[in-house]
Amino acid sequence: MRSTISSNIALKNSGTNTHTRMVAMNGTKRIETYEEFAKVHALLLAASGLPEPLHRRLFEKLSGETFDGGHHFQIEPCEDFRQRRLLLTSESMAMNSNVFLIDHAWTFRLSDAYKQLLEVPGLAERMASLMCVDIDINSNGDGDGEGEGEANGGVDSVVDIVESDVREAKEKGDGTLKWLELEGLGIDDDMLLSLSLPSRFPDLLALSLFGNKLNRAEAVVEEIIKFKHLKGLWLNNNPVLNTCDGELAGVILKELPELEIYNSSFTRNFGEWALGFCAGIYGKDNPGNVDQAGAPLHSVSTLDLSNRNIQNLINKAFSPICLPSISNLNIRGNPLEQNSVGDLLDLLRTFPYLRSLEVDIPGPLGGSAIEILESLPNISELNGIRASKILETGKHVIDSVLLPRLPEWKLDEPLADRIISAMWQYLMTYRLADEEKLDETSVWYVMDELGSALRHSDDPNFRVAPFLFMPEGNLASAVSFSILWPTKNVERGDECTRDFLLGIGEDKQRSARLTAWFHTPEKYFIQAYEKHNQKLQSTSLIPPTMKSSETRSIRQPDGRPLRVFTDIPHVEEYLTHPEFTLTREPKDADIIWTSVQVDEDMKKATGITDQQYINQFPFEACLVMKHHLAETIQKAHGSPQWLQPTYNLETHLAQLIGDYCVRKREGQDNLWILKPWNMARTIDTTVTDDLPAIIRLMETGPKICQKYIERPALFQGRKFDLRYIVLVRSMHPLEMFLSDCFWVRIANNQYSLDRSSLFEYETHFTVMNYRGRINHKNIKEFVKEFEEEHKVKWLDIHARVRDMIRSVFEAAAVTHSEMHSATSRSMYGVDVMLDSAFQPKLLEVTYCPDCTRACKYDMDIVVGEGGVATGCDFFNNVFKCLFLNEISQVSPL
């Protein structure tokens, strides 16, 4: 699907830091010369980063729509057909020697993705093939093992293998069989007993029964403990381990004290044989001896001890005496819980030639790569990265062998669902802009098969950039492509790679953001989360001292009405109280009531002075911008029950990833909502349980990530939230009022957590003023029906909401004393949701809230003294409270 852009728009690449705004060329004449192309596309060419010598070649390929990548590259499957990679088939390709066009196979707005996959013919099939989710990963015959014994094994087959090994032992030695591998042969308990292996081969050192059908622990123990000299035993992938692994291990390890490897893990008795096995010295061709003589490990220079479940590395065999030549050591994936960091570092320092070390970070040697290198000055390479580079870049967590996030799905999972999960490995994004503004909603796209086969590298040999071609010289004719060119010399057979995070360094959380594509060290992120959470849990607010109010009515001594300047239509229409009058000139007003920020530039331009009253407080961004609101509350209250766990992704991505990993490990719900810092009407807001999606969505602008309220209180099966109006006369002392008028906003669809529903705006969001049909409900009717449905008292809920709102503004007053201003009076909207236990949850605080409902409808007041609030008096009551100190249909907080 070619993406043809048919309106006056331009391209902004959200994946890098490029912001390009184009101006349309007069006329519609088609571009025919390179000079015309270069003039019209000058800004786009500069923004793409394409070297200037390639500009003319790009023009030639765009003019002829030349897609000649197939002559130079080849796509081949990898990672067991769960990924693809791109190889160079040309003899060689020099740096900056050529440029290639890449088509866009799928372009969409995120809210439309699922629907398009279901409705556009052939789209789901192409995307599934491109993303390697169109095959059954179990279709290669791995299955669940049923029938494998009959197909591949049986008594006769097992006997044949044993006799073959005996003959081989006689041909190569004294005929004593010491190594026996009987893997995946369907051996069950009865067959194991009938084989009488211990009586036939009493000197066996290694036995592998991997992948059979052993089921009863008693039968296994009965036979295995007869092998008195056994050093290696593999029972992996047998049913018996699913039912009594711990019990089985306890008996076997007690009865076989010479056993050094059990089910691929080192036992506490590991020694020279286990180390020799990992070093490749011992195996079927050289099983070793019961009493090994000599120094077989002296020549070992590389030793891989990864994932051996080693608890204690301090061992007589693991020493520079036995391993004097070791220079490359891998101890990843071992808990080493019985060793202190200091003891391990002391041990590693004793190996004189150790230069390369692989270890989990954070892990048994500490949480910082830099600290490890400072403690082991002889190490020149840590986790595959040069020590000098680590010290230069200041990285604390480094890893050169990150495993890719390969697509996973259930056998019965629909194709569209598989694609929605896998697509975050392939998507790129941009926004559209005209001369007036940047489009509110980002465009996502998938490159064609060739472009999508480019895998990531921190040291890539190619670069990709989006490019908008305007063949008729104007934006109305624009077509989007991506362009590809070599940034290094490449030879035939080399894999072609790009940097998925081009231009993003550690200052922008590069290592954490790589989690979208790779399995990064979870332990590091969990530690970051636990430290963050501990700080929140230890924080509590010291409430501000209560003082009597110092605010007074600002009535004029001469009795004239207070002059009000406003740019808000509802205030102009409904502020009819005789003590207020409207003026068109800000400089002549006593009160400025505006929807725009009043800063020093505006004051100079309009003549506003510091003596005029303004409907905004200094530094109120600490409340009305979502990331500042969360930070304000966390500084004051830590983690109150009424604030869902919230992370500013620009600064706390690592902590969010850690929280996500802990929830996943503990089987908790992991649904999150991403909200832009400062956009209203749920613009660019997404609900997802996919960690790569959360990370990739950072590319469309700064966001917070907040734990989704997955079990909200429902009204007749639908989500709803509540809009409250708060009036603030003073921040110090805190003097505030809650309007008796509040209203409910109800989603249009029945609530669901089905994956497909996450793309349905009218299921998960309640603000329908701007899209969808408004589901207006009188608040008195709502409260009555809600109380009947849930058997609750609304006044109890209202009391909890009041307490929460008071706490929110107390947090701002305590943490931001600079908010105080004697000439500030303001109104805020506070959006609240109830969870299934009817506890309030804060959604957001808005400046200058939309009060259309309060003005348009008369409301029956269901709190306070009751009565009816007429819409035409709403702003009269607001202004009387804030400026005349008269309370009508508002309650002190």
N, C-alpha and C positions, 0 to 999 in steps of 0.2 A: 504494500500500500504506500504509494508515493504521497508525501505530505505536501500538498499545494496550498499555499497561503494566499487567500483571495481578498484581503482587506489591507488597509494602509497600516502595516505593522512592520516591526523589525525583530531581530533576534538578540536575546540576551542569554548567554550561556551561564546557567546556574551552577554548572559543575566546576567552573574555574572562577576566577575573580574578574571576568571580562564583562563590562557593561557597555553595550554598543547601542547607540540610537541613530537611526538613519533618517535622512531627509530625502523625500521623493524627488526624482529628476523630472523636470517639466517635459510633457509630451509622452508618447507611447512608442517612439521609434525603437526598433529592436537593436540591441547592441551588436555591432558587426566588427569592430576593431578592438585590439588589445588596449589601446589608449582610452577608448570609451569605457571599457570594462574596468580598467585601473582607476579611472576617475570616479565612477559610480560606487565602486566597492572598496575605496581606499580605507575607510574606517574598519570595515569588516576584515580586510586583508591584514591590517595592522593588529587587530584584536585576535586573529586566529593564531598568530605566531609563525605563520608559514614564511620561510626565508624568501626574500625578494627574488632571487634567481628562479624560483619555481612559480612565480605569479603568472608568467606567460603560459607555461605548460598547463597550469590549472585552468586558465581561460580556454585553451584549446580543448581540453577534455570536457569542460562544462558546455562549451558551444556544441560539441558533437555528442554529448552524453556518452562519453567513452568510459565504460566500466571494464578496464583491462586487467583488473587484479588477478583474474584467473590464469593469466599468462605467467604470473610471477609467484603466486602463492598456492598452497595446498592446505585444505582443512582436513585434520585427522582426529579421530576419537582418542580420548585418553581417560584416565581415572575410571577404568572399567566401563567405558562408554557413557559415563555420567558427566563428562565435560568434553569440549573440543578445543584444539589448539591450532594455531596458524604457523605453518612452516614456509620458509623461502625455498622455492624450486628453481629460481634463477641461479646461475653460477655464482653471482655475487651482486651486491647492491651497495653502492657507496653512500655515505652520509649526504643527505640533502640532494640526492641525485634524481629523484622522481617524486611525483605526487599522484595519489589514486583517489578516485571517487568511491564513496560508500553510500549506498542508498539507505533510506530509513524504511524498515519493514513494517513498523507499527508506530503511529503517532496518536496520542490521546491525552485527554484530561483524566486525572486519577479517578474522579467520580464516575467516569464513563467506562472504565476499563473492563469491569466484569460484564457489563451489558454488551459491550462490543464483542467480547470473546464468545458470547452466546449467540449473537445475532449476525455478525459479519461472516459470510460464507468463506470457509477455508482458513480464517485467521487463527483459530485455536489450534488447528492441525499444524500450521506452519510454525507458530510460536512453540508448541510442544516439541516439535522436532529440533528447532533451533536451540531450545533450552534443555534438551535431552531428558524430557519427562514423558516422552511418548512410548517408552518401553517399560516392561515389567522387569525390575532389577532381579527378580527371582526366576525369570524365565530361562536362565541358563542351566536350570536343573538343580540349583542348590536346594530349593524347597525346604521342607521341614525334616528331611531325613527318612521319612517313611518309605519303606521298600528298598532302601539303598543296600541293606544287607543282602537281600535276596538277589538284587541286580548285580552287585559288585563283589559279594562275599560268599557266605556259605562255608560249611566245614571243609569241603574239598578245597576251596580256594585258599582258605587260611592255611591248611596243611601244606599246600603246594608252596606258599610263600615261606613258611617256616623251613621246609626241606631245602628250598633254594638257598636260604641264608646259611643253613648248616653246611651245604656243599661248598659255598663260597668261603666259609670260615676254614674248612679243611684245605682248600686250595691255597689260601693265603697264610695259613698259620697252623696251629696245633689242633684245629677243629673245635676249639672251645668257643661257643657263641656267647658274646658279651653285649651285643647291641641288637635289639629286635623292634622293628616298627610294624605294627599291625593297625594301620589307620584306616578308618572309613570302610570297614569290612563287614559291618552289621553284626559284630560279635555281641551276643547277649550273655546273661549270667550263666546259663547252662553250658553254652559253648566254651566260655572261659574255663569253667571247671573241668570240662571234658578234655581240654587241650593239655592239662597236666604240665604246664610250662615250668613251674619251680623244680619239679623232680628231673625234668629233662635238661634244664639249663640253670643249674644252681649258682653259677658264677656270673650271671647276667648283671651288667652295670647300668644299662639304660633300657627302659621299656616304654614304648609309646602305644597307648590304646586310644589315641585321639579319635573322636568322632564316631564312636560305636554306640551300642545300645545297652550298656551296662546300667542296671536299674536298682539292684539291691545291694546296700552297703555291706551286709553280712557276707555275701558271696565274694565281693571284691576284696574285702579285708582278708577273708580266709585264704585266698590265693596269694595276694600281694605280699603279705608279711612273711611269706616263706622265702622270699628273695633277700637273704641276709646281707648281700654285698651291693645292693642296689643304690646307685648314686643319682640317677635321673628317672623320674616317673611322670608320664603325661596321661592324665585321664580327662583332659579338657573335652568339652562338648559331648559329655555323656549325661543321660538323664539323672543319674545318681547324684550329680553335683547340684541339681536344682532342688533336691529334697533334703539332703543331709551332708552338704559340703563341709561344714565346720566339724561335725562329729567324725566324719570320715578322715579328715586331715589330722585331727587329734590322735586318733588311734594309729594311723600309718606312721606319723612322725615319731610317735613314742616307740613303736615296735621296730622302726628302721632308723637307728641313730646315725647311720652313714649316709642317709639320703641328703643330697645337697640341692637338688632342684625338684620341686613338686608343682606340677601343673604350670610350668614356665616360670614360677616364682622361686627365688632363692630361699632356702630354709635357713634357720639360725645356725645350722651346722655347715654352711657353705664354706668351701675352701678352694684349694688349687684345681680340683676337677671342674667345679662349676665355672671358675674364671677361665679355665682352658677351653671349656665348651663355648663360652661367649666369645673367646678370642679366635675360634675356628680351629683350634688345635685338636680337640677331641670331637669325634663324630663316628659315623658307622664304619669308616675305613680305619679309624684309629681310636678305638673306644677307651684306651688307657688301661692301666692295670690296677688291681686291688691295692697293691702296695707300690705306688709310683715312685721310682727312684730318679735321681738326676734333677735338673732344673729346667723343665719344659717351658716355663713362662719367661725365661730370661730374654728371649728374642722378641717378645710381643711389644709392638710399638703402638698399636691401636686396640682399644678395648671398649666395646659397647655393652654397658650394663644397664641400658635403658629399660624401664618398665619391668623390673624384676622383683618389685615389692620388697626391696632390701630395707630392713629396719635399722641395721647396725653395720656400718661400713668398716668400722675398726676391727680388723681381722688379721690374723697372723699371715694369711696368704696374700691379702691385699696390702702389700708393703713394698718399698723400694728394694728390699732384699730379694723378694720373689719376682718383682716386676721392675727391674732396674732401667729398662729401655722405654718405658711407657711415655709417649709424647702426646697422644690423642685419647681423651677419656670422655665417655658419655655416661652420665648418671641421671639423665632425665627420668621422670616418672617414678622415682623412688621416694617414699616418705622419710626415711632415715630418721625416724622419730626418736631413736635411742641415742642420737648424737647431738651434741650442742653445735651451734654455728662455729664457735671457737675451736672445738675439737676437730671438726671436719677441715677447717682451714689449716690448722696445724698439721693434720695428716697430709693434705694435698701439697703443702709446702715441702714435704720431705722427698717428693719425686723430682729428681734433679732436672729431668729433660721434659717435664710436662709443659706443653706450650698451647695446646688447644683443649678447651673444656666446654662440654655441653651440659647444662643444668637448668632446672626450672627456675624462673625468676618471676615473682618471688618464690622462694623455696627453701631448701635446707641450708643454703649458704647466705640467706638473707633476702631482702626485697629490692636491692639496688645493684644493677650491673656495675656501676661506677665503684661502689664500695667493695664489691668482689674483686675487681681489678686492682684496687688499691691494696687489698689484703694479699693478693697473689700477683706480685709484680712481674713474675716470669711468664705469665699468661699473655700470649700475643694475639689469641683469637678466642672470643667468647661467643658461644652459640652461632658460630659461623661468621661472625662479624669481627673485623679487625679491631683490636683494643684501642688503637689510636683514633679510629673513627668514632667509637663509642664515647671516648673521653672528649673528643672534639664537639660532638653533637649534644652531649649532656644527657643521653638517653639512660633511663634507669631500668626500663623493661625492653629487652631486645630478644628477637627470635628469628632465626634464618630458615626454619623449617616449619612454618605455619601450614597446617593442613587446610586445604580449601573447603569451604562450605558446599558440599555437594547436595543436589536436590534430594529431598526425601518425600515420600508420599505413601499413603495406604493403598492397598490393591483396589479398593472400591471407590477411591477418591476421584471425583469428576475431573476431566481434563482442565477445565477452566480454573478450578481450585489449585491444581498443581502449578499452573502457569502463574497465578497470582502470588504463590509462595516463591517460585523460582525467579521471577522477573527482576527482583531487586539486584540480582547478580549481573544484570545486563543493561538496566535502564540508564539513560542519560537524560538531562533536562535542560530546558531553557524557558525564558518568559518572553512574551511578545510585548512590544512597546510602540506607541506612536509618539508624535511630537508633544503630546499633552501629558501622558501618564504611562506608568508601567502596568501591564495587565495584572489583575489580582490573582489569577489562577495560572499556575505553571503548566507547561506542556512537557510531557514525558515521551521519550521515543526509544525504540529498539533499533539498533543498526542491523543491516542485513547479515546473512550468515558469515560472510567474510569478516566484517567488522566485529561481530559478536564473538568470533573465535580468538580475538586478541585477549590474552590473559595478562594479569597484572605482574609487574616487576618494579621493585624500588630502583632498579637500574635498567630502564627500558631501552629498546633500540628503535622504537617507533613512537610517533606522536599522532594523536587524533584531535581534531577540532571541528565543531559544527560550523557550517558555512551556509549563508543565505544567498542564493544566486538570483539576480533580477534580470532576466534575459531581455526585457523590454525597458529597462532603465528605471522602473518604478517598483514600489513595494507590492502593488497589486498583482504583479506577475511573479512574485517571489516563490522559489522552490527551495526547500531545505535539504541539504546533504551533510555528510561528514567527509572530511578530507584526511588522508593518511600519508605520512612521508617518513623516511628513515632518518633517525637522528644519530645513528652510528653506522659504521661499516658492518654489513651483514653478509654471511657466507651461506652457500647452499646447505640446507638441512637445519639451519639455525631456527629456533622458535622466535616468532615475532611477538613482541610484548609492548604494552603501554603502561603508563603510570595512572592507575585509577584515581589517584588523589594528587594530580598535577598541581603544583603550587601550594599544597597544603603541608605544612611542617608540623613539628611537635608543638609549636605555639598554638596551633589550631587542632590539637588532639589527634594527630595523624595515626599514632599507634592504636588508639581506641577506635578510630573510625574504620580501620582495616578489619575490624570485627564483622563488618557487613559482608566481607568476602572470605574471611579466614577464621579458623578456630584459634583465637588468641588466648593467652593464659588466663583462664577464669579466676585462678587464685588471686592474681593481682587485682582484678576488678572487685572481687568479693572483699578483699582486705580494704580497698578504698571505700566501698560501701559501708562496711562495718565500722570503720573509723568515723565516717560521716554520720552514720546513724547513732553511734554512741554520743557524739557531740550534741545531736538534736535531743536525745533522750535526757541529757543532763542539763538542758536549758529550761528555765521557767521564768515567767514574767514577774517582776516586782511591780505591782499596780501603781500607777501614778497617784500621788497624794491628792485627795479630793479637796477642792477649794470651792468657795462660793463663787458664783458667776460674776465676772467683772464686765461682761458685755452689756451694753445699754441700747435702748432704742436710739435710732439716729434721726428721729423726727427733727425737723428744722424749727428753731425757736420762733420764727415768724409765721409758722403754720403752713407754709407753702408745701405743695406736694413734692415728694422726692422724684427727681428726674432719673429715668431709666433708659439707658441705651441697650438695645438687644438686637441680635441678628437671628434670633430663634422665632420662627413664625408662631408657635403656640404661645409664647410669652406676649408677643405683639397682639395676638387675638384675645387672650383670656386674662391678661393682667388688667383688670377693670376697677380695682379698689381705688377710691377717690384720693387716697394719700399717696398714690404713685401716678406719674404721668410719663409718657414716652417722649424721647428726644432723638433726633436723627444724628446728632453730633456727639461723638464720644467725649470730647473735651468739655462739653457742657453738662455731662451727666453726673449725678451723685453716685449712681450704681451702674457698673458695667456688667451685663449678663450676656456672656458670649460663648459660642461653641469653639472658638479658636484660642490658641495659646497667646496670652498677653505677655510678651517679652519686652526687652528694652527697645528693640527695633520698632515694635508696634507702638510702644508708648511715644517714641519720638515722632513717628509718622502720623499719629492721631492726636497728639497733645494730651494723652492720659497722664495723670499725675499720681504720686504715691498717696495722696489724700483721698482719692476716690475709692469706693468700695468695689471689689472685683469678686466674681463668683468662682474663684479658684485660690487654692492655698499654695504657697511656695513648696517646691519639692513634693507635690502631691503625686508625682510619678511613682513614689514608693507604694502607692495604693492602686493606681489606675493602669499601670503597665504590669502585665501578668508576671514577668520574671521578678520585677522589683517587689510585687505584692507577696510572692512566696518567700522571697528573701527577708522581707520585713517581718513576716509572721514567724519564720524560722529563727530569726535573731531574738525575737521576744519570747515566743512560746515553745520553740523547739519543734515538736511534731504533735500538735493538738489533734484530737480525734476528728475535729471538723474540717481539717485540711488534708486532702488526699496526698500521699507521697508525691512530691513535685521536684523536678530537676530542671535547671537551666542547661540545655544541651550545649550551649556555647562554653560553659565552664565546668559542668559536672557530668559529662558523658560517661566517664569511667565509673562514677558512683551509680549511675543509672544501670549500666551494664551489670555491675555487681548485684544490684537489687534484682534485676531480671534473672540472673543466674541462680540466686538463692531461691527465688520463687519457683523457678523451674525444677530445681533440685528437690524442693519440698512438696512439689505437686500442687502448688497454689495457682490461682488464676493469674494470668499474665497479660491482661488486656489493658492497653494504655491509650491515652488521647493526647495528641500533639496539637498545641495551640501557638500561633504566632504571638510574639511579644505584645504587639500593639495593633491588632486588627479586630474589628467588630464583626458581628453577623456570621460568626463561625467560618469566615473566609480562610482558606488554606488550613482547615482543621481536619484531622484524620484520626480515625479509631483503628487500631491494629494490635495484634498480638505477635507480630513478626519483628524480631530484633533487627535484622538487616533493613527492614522497611523504616523503622524508627531512625536508624543512623542515616540512611540515604535521604530521608525527608528533611534533614538538616540543610540540604543543598538548596532548598527553595526559600530559605530565609531563617533568621533567628527564631527559635521556638523553645517553649517549655514542654516537658513530657510529664504528664500527670497520670497517676494510677486511675484507670477508668472505674467509675462506680458501676460495677457489673450487676449488682443486685439493688437497683433503686426501688423506692416505693413507687407503685404504679397506680394510675387512676384508670379504672376500667381497662386494664391491660396495656396502657400506654404510658410512656415516660412523660414527666412534666417537670418544670422548674418554676420558681417563684421570684418575682421581681419586687424588691423592697426599695423604698425611697428614704434616704437618710439625709437629714439637714444638719449641717455643722456650723455652729456660731463661733466656736473657738477650739483650738487644739491645745492651748495651755492657759488656764485649765481646760480639760476636755469638756465641752458642752455640746451636746448633740441631741437630736430628736428623731423619732421614727414616725413617718407618716402612717396614719391609720389606713390609708389607701395602699393596697398592694394587689397584685394580680398574678394569675396563673397562666403559664404558656404550656400548651399540651401538644405533644407530637401527633402527627396524623395517622401513623401506622401503629399496629400492635408491636410491642417490644419483643425483640428476638436477639439472640446471640449467634445465630447461624452466620457462618462466614460471609455468605453472599449478602446478608443484611447490613454488613459493616459499610457497604457502599451506598446504602439507602439513606439519603438525608432525612426523609420524613419519618424514619424509624428511630434514629439516634439523636436527632436534634429537635429543639422545640421552638426556635425562632423562625416563624413563618412569614414575618413582615416582608421579606425580600424574595422568597421563593416558596413554592408550595401554597396551599390554601390555609388561611388563618382559621384556627379552631377556637373561636372566642367562647369563653365560659364565664358567666357571672360568678364572682367570687363567693357570694353567699350560697349559691347552688352547689358550687364545687365543694365548699367546706362541708355542707350538709351531706352530700353524697359520699364524700371521702370518709367522713366519720362513720357513716352507715356501712360502707364497704369494709373498713378495716377495724371497726370497733375501737376507735381512739377518740380522745378529746382534743380538738384543735387548739384550745387555749394552752394545753401542755406543750404542744409542738411550738406554738408561737413564743412561749416563754424561753424555750431552748434557742430559738432563732434570735431573740433579743439579746440573750447572753452572748451568743456567738458574734453578732454584729458589734456589740460593745467591745469584745475582745479584739476584734480586727482593728478598730480605731485606736484602742489603747496601745496596741503594738506600734502603730505609726507614731503616736504621741511620745512613746518612750524611746524608740530607736531613732526618731528624726525630729528632734526638738526644733530644728530650723524651719519646720512647717509653720510655726506660730507666726501669725500676722494679725495685727489689730484691725486691719481693713479688709480682711478676707471673710467671706461668708459663702458657703457652697452647698450644693446638692449633689448627692451621689446615688447611683443605682447599685444595689447589692443583689446579685443573683445567687439563689440558694437552691439546692436539691436535697431531697430527703432520701436516706437509704432505707432498706427494707425494715430496719428497726426504728424508723421514723426519727433518726438523728439527723440534724442539719449538716450539710456539707457546703462549704464555700466554693462557688464557681469563679466569680470575678467581681471586681468593683469597677464601675464605669463612671467617667466624668460626663456631666451634662447628659444624663440618660434620656432616651426617647420616652416621653410621657404621653404619647398619643392616646393610649387607652384611658389614662387618668382624666384626660381632658374630654374625650369623646363620649365616655359612658358615665352615667350616674352609678355609684356603687353603694351597696348596702355594707356598712361597716360591721365586720364580724368580731372585732376586738375592741378593747377600751370600753367606752360608754355606748357604742353602737350608733345607730342613726343612719342617715343617708348622706354620702358625699357627692355633691353635684359637680359634674365635670367642669362647668364654667367657673367654679370657685377654687379649683385645685391650685393654680399659681397665685391666687390671692392669698390663700392660706400659707403657701410656701414663703411668700415675701413678707407677710405679717409676722411669721415666726422668726425669720432671719433678721429683719430690719426694724420691726416695731416691737419685738419681744411680746407678741400676742400669740397665745397658743389656741389653735382651732383645728381639730381633727389631726393633731400630732401628739405624740407622747414622749416625754423626756426619756432618754436612755441612760 
